[in-house]
Amino acid sequence: MTVTVLAILETDFRPEFSLGKIMNERLKNAARELQVVHLKSLEALGKRDDDLVVYISYNPKYKIRWRVVNDVPKSIDDQVASICGDLGYIQWKTAVVNVFKGNE
């Protein structure tokens, strides 16, 4: 299984520029660590051409939130939830699948 974790830097809120720069770097590092360290064991599960895609971002209170954005078995989703929960990340709940804003 291919595991991909993407840091979503566009959020509903805009921190100050200097704070935003630090937060974005922290989020990129968290995404890299989540993919390479914490979710590494999931690569051995499923078929070789299966994918797991996880988005992480900040909520308005600057907590890291996560969500699985593709269809995976419930057992994989549960493992991601457990790993992210252990890291103190909160589940990113939204009614829409596409979290990106269009050109307005």
C-alpha positions in Angstrom: 0.0 0.0 0.0 1.2 3.5 -0.8 0.9 5.9 2.0 0.8 9.6 1.3 0.3 12.4 3.9 -0.3 15.9 2.5 -0.1 19.1 4.6 -2.9 21.4 3.6 -1.6 24.9 4.1 -4.7 26.8 3.0 -7.1 27.1 5.9 -10.3 28.9 6.8 -8.3 31.5 8.8 -5.1 33.5 8.2 -2.5 33.8 10.9 0.0 36.6 10.9 2.7 36.1 8.2 5.6 35.2 10.5 3.4 32.9 12.6 2.0 31.4 9.4 5.5 30.6 8.1 6.5 28.8 11.3 3.1 26.9 11.4 3.4 25.8 7.8 6.9 24.5 8.4 5.7 22.6 11.5 2.8 21.2 9.5 5.0 20.0 6.7 7.4 18.3 9.2 4.4 16.7 10.9 3.1 15.4 7.5 6.6 14.0 6.7 6.9 12.3 10.1 3.4 10.9 10.0 4.1 9.3 6.6 7.6 8.1 7.1 7.5 7.1 10.7 4.1 6.6 12.2 2.1 5.2 9.2 5.1 3.3 7.7 3.8 0.0 9.0 0.6 0.4 6.9 2.7 0.0 3.7 2.8 -3.7 4.3 -1.0 -4.0 4.4 -3.3 -4.4 1.4 -2.2 -4.8 -2.2 0.8 -3.1 -3.6 -1.4 -0.8 -5.8 -3.7 0.3 -2.9 -3.4 3.9 -1.7 -3.9 5.6 1.6 -4.1 9.4 1.4 -4.3 11.5 4.5 -4.7 15.3 4.7 -3.5 17.2 7.8 -4.1 20.9 8.5 -4.8 23.2 11.4 -8.1 24.0 12.9 -8.9 27.5 14.0 -7.4 26.8 17.5 -4.1 25.7 15.9 -4.5 22.0 16.6 -3.5 19.6 13.9 -6.4 17.8 12.4 -6.4 14.8 10.0 -8.7 13.0 7.6 -8.4 10.1 5.3 -9.6 11.3 1.9 -9.9 8.1 -0.2 -11.7 4.9 0.2 -9.8 2.4 2.5 -11.0 -0.5 4.5 -12.4 0.3 7.9 -9.5 -1.5 9.6 -7.0 0.9 7.9 -9.1 3.9 8.8 -9.3 2.7 12.4 -5.5 2.3 12.5 -5.0 5.8 11.2 -7.4 7.1 13.7 -5.6 5.4 16.5 -2.1 6.6 15.4 -3.3 10.2 14.9 -5.1 10.1 18.2 -2.0 8.9 20.0 -0.2 11.9 18.5 -2.8 14.3 19.8 -4.3 15.1 16.4 -8.0 15.6 16.1 -10.3 14.1 13.4 -11.1 16.6 10.6 -14.8 16.5 10.1 -16.3 18.2 7.1 -19.5 17.6 5.0 -17.6 18.0 1.7 -14.9 15.8 0.2 -13.0 18.6 -1.6 -11.5 20.9 1.1 -9.9 23.2 -1.4 -11.5 26.5 -2.3 -12.0 27.3 -5.9 -11.0 30.5 -7.6 -13.3 33.1 -6.2 
